Amino acid sequence: MVMGASGSKLEKALGDQFPEGERYFGLENFGNTCYCNSVLQALYFCTPFREQLLEYYMNNKNPGDAEENLLTCLADLFMQVSQSKKKTGVIAPKRFVQRVKKQNELFRSYMHQDAHEFLNFLLNELVDILEKESSAAKDSPQSSSPEKVPNGAVQPLANGVKKEPPVTLVHKNFQGILTNETKCLRCETVTARDETFFDLSVDIEQNSSITSCLKNFSSTETLNAEDKFFCDKCCSLQEAQKRMKIKKAPHILVIHLKRFKYIEQLGRYKKLSYRVVFPMELKISSTSDDVDTEYSLFAVVVHVGSGPNHGHYVSLVKSHNHWLFFDDENVEMVEESTLQTFFGSSHEYSGNTDHGKLLISEIVSMNLRKAGFFVVLVYSGKWNLAPVMMK
Ligand SMILES: [Zn+2]
């Protein structure tokens, strides 16, 4: 590893366009920790999240309190990067990675890990920590909670009324609401159930686009045969129609493409290299807002390699109108058009031997730019158009 070599190259490439106050650091890999590094870069360049996390950490850091958790490890790491004297370089996220492994045995092995699973785990852990800290602060009479529910939406607590969970910075940035609607085909009663999400996991099809994947995601599905729905009104299992609608779009939209599919005949997961086109700008309509929420793409987490159990994760991140390519220690500037090479492959191995050859030749000529397909896309809302703060 040539420390700093890619860094100085990057500084040269950006020249006097190097953004004021911004830092571009590669992250050292501790043996199969690229899933973690790629997600960390995407989160770091999610600037509202980064700023809110650092602000929270500065305001709530208790010097006497040495207890470390995933939040303090993440904030320390972000701080180390953002306050570095040097503009570029390599940082070892050792404490953070050790903490992740301590916390979750799933990430302890040297086996290949899933970046989407990791992002999910991390966001939920942060929520747990923030909620605990917030309720501890409420319980102590002298301090008031730093995180208040906006717009006074919650009534003062009456005795016996269940407390509303606090709105953490993770919720503010990533949480959206889905409505799950089920219509009984006998009595036509519609049952609606809301559920919150931090990301949308969508199924993919060959030669499709994010827009069509999202359309399929909220298309109507019929529940019949063994999959009937228990209708409370009919008091029996009935055929029903089900659909998901986005009720409230999040500020930061994370879309996860299900590229790893369990193939029963094979008895294992297989990577789907399908070509799925993603736009730089995306509009999402939600049922509770009159206007569409407009998003721009700022981070892509890419899985490179042919299968779910081996391969490598890298990320592409947009910062101050430049796209940067992060591959563990290395950081490079790339053209926006490079992103198109991550759409996927339009000649997917389909189980038929003729196409098998294509797959093999693809693996042989595998290079980062051609064989990697994104698994997580992160869009940020255009702040001025963004819906009012989520409850
Ligand atoms: Zn019914």
Residues whose N, C-alpha, C, O or C-beta is under 5 A from the ligand:
A	BS01	ZN	C184 R186 C187 C231 K233 C234
